[in-house]
Amino acid sequence: MDNRLFRRRSISINFRTFDQADDRFLGRLGDLSPGGFMLYGTERIPLDKLYDLRVDYPDEAGKPRSAHFSAKAVWSGVDLNPDLLITGFRFYDLDSPTTRAALHELLHRFTVGEEHEED
């Protein structure tokens, strides 16, 4: 059963995602929605833990930018490519205007799919 509040949208570029606590590379951003995202990686990520994450992406001029999000790992599994693991994250604490603006930018500049949800 699918418990998503928002339809997932494929992201056109798989941005590198890091745990801000130790600057450890966790994987690459896959699907994205206003409620969360899927991450592709090679290491199992512990579930039910709240992470402070950094997603690196280019601004409109191509200069490096970072978005910072709090998100909880809520599910995990093996990708169709057995060398990769996938982990689903749910966003938490999107109250900051800076965080909401970064999520809006990622959704509108880099995703492919329907945009009729509130985001």
ABEGO torsion letter per residue (X at the ends): XBABABBBBBBABBBBBBBAAAGBBAEBBBBBBAAEBBBBBABBBBBGBBBBBBBBBBBAAGBBBBBBBBBBBABBBBBABAABBBBBBBBBGAABAAAAAAAAAAAAAABBEBAABBX
